């Protein structure tokens, strides 16, 4: 191994230490001194310089302290010089990353697509999908890229496929392909092996509910409640779901539990009132709906009028 005065690794490490100490001019000097001695064919040093500038530019706490020449434009110059000296997929991917940060989504997309023709890599398709989303491209184009990312793996999917399944489910959800989106989330859940939050189950429940997958929705809202039993929104959502499947007594019980957590929760009073109405107890229903109205529920007044006309 080369001794420090001629070692690219040593200079890179020194420059990084100086930059972390906000001594940017000194870090520049380390890079410049090495490149003067060894020429611009030192791709490792050029790439390091590009990455360091990019990282600092992405750190909001540093941006105002950076010298003028530590710009994304300059980082782009260095990474392109590195790639010219020694063509590399890694250098090209970082070039695209910089272009994306500059909001030059079309050029970043072009690089990702070009690299994908040479190397089947899920990350490339996922990044291309992000560019398409940023460009507000048709959802079908975004889905095609997400499909390509997932297709890089075979079933049973390995753990690293999880992020791409989640990406694809998000696109399918935006296209109102709820059942297909839920299928991807089911695979995602399996791969995550219990490392999921109540928000995941709550969001999947909403998707299942929209496509009348009632039992799955019940299972998911119960999981959300188990993970966070103090959240009244989950219990109110459960009450609404039970109302939809005509489980009125169970729905009322969830309304009571919601109000035990949050006494001023208008949705719980409205759902309770709807259950009582369906059970034929109009007077009690109106009482609960008035409580919802007093808490600002605009729908409650209309429901009371409907009961009065019955």
C-alpha positions in Angstrom: 0.0 0.0 0.0 1.2 3.5 -0.8 2.3 5.7 2.1 0.1 8.6 3.1 1.7 11.3 0.9 0.8 9.4 -2.2 -2.2 7.4 -0.9 -5.6 8.4 -2.4 -7.3 6.7 0.6 -5.3 8.8 3.1 -6.1 12.1 1.3 -9.8 11.2 1.0 -10.0 10.4 4.7 -8.2 13.6 5.6 -10.5 15.7 3.4 -13.6 14.1 5.0 -12.3 14.8 8.5 -11.7 18.5 7.6 -15.1 18.9 6.0 -16.8 17.3 9.1 -15.0 20.0 11.1 -16.4 22.6 8.7 -12.9 23.4 7.4 -14.0 23.3 3.8 -11.1 25.3 2.2 -8.6 23.0 3.9 -10.5 20.0 2.5 -10.4 21.5 -0.9 -6.6 22.0 -0.6 -6.1 18.3 0.3 -8.0 17.3 -2.9 -6.2 19.9 -5.0 -2.7 19.0 -3.8 -3.3 15.3 -4.6 -4.8 16.0 -8.1 -1.9 18.3 -9.0 0.6 15.6 -8.2 -1.3 12.8 -9.9 -3.4 14.5 -12.6 -7.2 14.3 -13.1 -7.1 10.5 -13.7 -7.5 9.9 -10.0 -11.1 8.8 -10.2 -11.4 7.7 -6.5 -10.4 11.2 -5.4 -12.7 12.9 -7.9 -15.6 10.7 -6.9 -14.9 11.3 -3.2 -14.9 15.0 -3.8 -18.2 14.8 -5.7 -19.9 12.7 -2.9 -18.6 15.0 -0.1 -20.0 18.1 -1.8 -23.3 16.4 -2.5 -23.6 15.2 1.1 -22.9 18.6 2.5 -25.4 20.2 0.1 -28.0 17.8 1.3 -27.4 18.7 5.0 -29.6 21.7 5.8 -27.5 22.6 8.8 -24.4 23.1 6.6 -25.7 24.7 3.4 -25.3 28.3 4.5 -21.7 27.6 5.7 -20.5 26.1 2.5 -18.1 27.9 0.2 -19.5 29.0 -3.2 -17.6 26.4 -5.2 -19.2 23.6 -3.1 -22.2 23.5 -5.4 -24.1 20.7 -7.0 -22.9 21.9 -10.4 -19.3 21.5 -9.2 -20.1 18.0 -7.8 -21.5 17.1 -11.2 -18.2 18.2 -12.8 -16.1 16.0 -10.5 -18.3 12.8 -10.8 -18.2 13.2 -14.6 -14.5 13.5 -14.6 -14.2 10.4 -12.5 -16.4 8.5 -14.9 -14.4 9.7 -17.9 -11.3 8.5 -16.2 -12.7 5.1 -15.3 -16.3 4.4 -16.5 -18.4 2.9 -13.6 -22.0 2.2 -12.8 -21.5 3.7 -9.4 -20.2 7.0 -10.8 -23.1 7.2 -13.3 -25.7 6.5 -10.5 -24.2 9.3 -8.4 -24.4 11.6 -11.4 -28.1 10.8 -11.7 -28.5 11.4 -8.0 -27.0 14.8 -8.3 -29.2 15.6 -11.3 -32.2 14.5 -9.3 -31.2 16.8 -6.4 -31.0 19.6 -9.0 -34.6 18.7 -10.2 -33.2 17.8 -13.6 -35.4 14.7 -13.5 -35.4 14.0 -17.3 -31.6 13.7 -17.5 -31.5 11.6 -14.3 -34.2 9.3 -15.7 -32.2 9.0 -18.9 -29.2 7.7 -17.0 -31.2 5.2 -14.9 -32.9 3.9 -18.0 -29.5 3.6 -19.8 -27.9 1.7 -16.9 -30.9 -0.6 -16.6 -30.3 -1.8 -20.2 -26.9 -2.9 -19.1 -27.5 -4.2 -15.6 -30.7 -5.7 -14.2 -30.9 -3.8 -10.9 -34.0 -3.1 -8.8 -32.6 0.1 -7.5 -32.2 1.5 -11.0 -35.9 0.9 -11.8 -37.0 2.3 -8.4 -35.0 5.5 -9.0 -36.4 5.8 -12.5 -39.9 5.5 -11.0 -39.0 8.3 -8.6 -38.0 10.5 -11.5 -41.2 9.7 -13.4 -43.2 10.6 -10.3 -41.4 13.9 -9.9 -42.1 14.6 -13.6 -45.8 13.9 -13.0 -45.6 11.2 -15.7 -48.5 8.8 -16.3 -49.1 6.4 -13.5 -48.9 3.5 -16.0 -45.3 4.4 -16.7 -44.4 4.6 -13.0 -46.1 1.2 -12.5 -44.1 -0.3 -15.3 -40.9 0.7 -13.6 -42.0 -0.6 -10.2 -43.0 -3.9 -11.9 -39.5 -4.1 -13.4 -38.0 -3.5 -9.9 -40.1 -6.3 -8.3 -39.4 -8.6 -11.3 -35.7 -8.6 -10.4 -36.7 -11.1 -7.7 -38.4 -14.4 -7.7 -40.9 -15.8 -5.2 -40.5 -16.5 -2.4 -39.2 -12.9 -2.3 -36.1 -12.1 -0.3 -36.1 -9.4 2.3 -34.5 -6.8 0.0 -37.6 -7.0 -2.3 -39.8 -5.5 0.5 -39.1 -1.8 -0.4 -40.0 -2.4 -4.1 -43.2 -4.2 -3.2 -44.2 -1.2 -1.0 -43.3 1.2 -3.8 -45.5 -0.7 -6.2 -48.4 -0.9 -3.8 -48.2 2.9 -3.4 -48.5 3.4 -7.1 -51.4 0.9 -7.4 -53.2 2.6 -4.6 -52.9 5.9 -6.4 -54.4 4.2 -9.5 -57.3 2.8 -7.4 -56.1 -0.8 -7.9 -56.8 -1.5 -4.3 -56.9 -5.3 -4.3 -53.6 -5.5 -6.2 -52.1 -3.0 -3.8 -53.2 -5.0 -0.8 -51.6 -8.1 -2.3 -48.3 -6.3 -2.5 -48.7 -5.1 1.1 -49.4 -8.7 2.2 -46.1 -9.8 0.7 -44.4 -6.7 2.3 -45.8 -7.6 5.7 -44.5 -11.2 5.4 -41.0 -9.9 4.6 -41.0 -7.4 7.4 -41.6 -10.1 10.0 -43.5 -8.1 12.6 -41.5 -4.9 12.2 -44.5 -2.8 11.3 -46.3 0.1 13.0 -50.0 0.7 13.7 -50.0 3.2 10.8 -49.3 0.4 8.3 -52.2 -1.7 9.5 -54.5 1.4 9.6 -53.6 2.4 6.0 -54.0 -1.2 4.7 -57.4 -1.4 6.6 -58.6 1.7 4.7 -57.6 0.1 1.4 -59.3 -3.2 2.3 -62.4 -1.3 3.3 -62.6 0.5 0.0 -62.8 -2.8 -1.8 -65.1 -4.6 0.7 -62.5 -6.9 2.1 -64.2 -6.6 5.5 -62.7 -9.5 7.4 -59.1 -8.4 6.4 -60.0 -4.8 7.4 -61.3 -6.0 10.8 -58.0 -8.0 11.4 -55.9 -4.9 10.5 -57.8 -2.4 12.6 -57.5 -4.8 15.5 -53.8 -5.0 15.0 -53.5 -1.2 14.9 -55.5 -1.1 18.2 -53.3 -3.7 19.8 -50.2 -1.7 18.8 -51.6 1.6 20.1 -54.7 1.0 22.3 -54.8 4.7 23.4 -55.5 6.1 19.9 -59.3 7.0 19.6 -59.2 7.3 15.8 -58.6 3.6 15.4 -61.5 2.6 17.7 -63.8 5.1 15.9 -62.7 3.6 12.6 -63.4 0.1 14.0 -66.9 1.3 15.1 -67.6 2.6 11.6 -66.5 -0.7 10.0 -68.7 -2.7 12.4 -71.6 -0.4 11.5 -71.1 -1.1 7.8 -71.4 -4.9 8.4 -74.5 -4.5 10.6 -72.7 -5.4 13.9 -74.5 -2.6 15.7 -74.0 -3.7 19.3 -70.2 -4.2 18.8 -70.1 -0.9 17.0 -71.7 0.9 19.9 -69.2 -0.8 22.3 -66.3 0.6 20.2 -68.0 4.1 20.3 -68.0 3.9 24.1 -64.4 2.9 24.2 -63.5 5.7 21.8 -65.3 8.2 24.0 -63.6 6.8 27.1 -60.3 7.8 25.5 -61.6 11.1 24.0 -64.9 12.4 25.3 -65.2 15.1 22.6 -64.9 12.8 19.6 -67.9 13.7 17.4 -67.5 10.8 15.0 -68.1 8.3 17.8 -71.4 10.0 18.8 -72.5 10.1 15.1 -71.8 6.4 14.6 -73.5 5.5 17.9 -76.5 7.5 16.7 -76.6 5.7 13.3 -76.5 2.3 15.1 -79.4 3.3 17.3 -81.4 4.5 14.3 -80.8 1.1 12.6 -82.0 -0.6 15.7 -85.2 1.4 15.6 -84.5 3.7 18.6 -85.0 7.0 16.9 -85.2 9.1 20.1 -81.9 7.8 21.5 -80.4 8.1 18.0 -81.3 11.8 17.8 -79.8 12.4 21.3 -76.5 11.0 20.2 -76.5 12.9 16.9 -77.2 16.1 18.8 -74.1 15.5 20.9 -72.2 15.0 17.7 -73.7 18.3 16.3 -72.7 20.2 19.4 -69.1 19.1 18.8 -69.1 20.4 15.3 -70.2 17.4 13.2 -72.0 19.0 10.2 -73.5 15.7 9.0 -75.3 15.1 12.2 -77.9 17.9 11.6 -78.9 16.3 8.2 -79.2 12.9 9.9 -81.5 14.4 12.5 -83.7 15.9 9.8 -83.9 12.5 8.0 -85.1 10.9 11.3 -87.7 13.5 11.8 -89.1 12.8 8.3 -89.4 9.1 8.8 
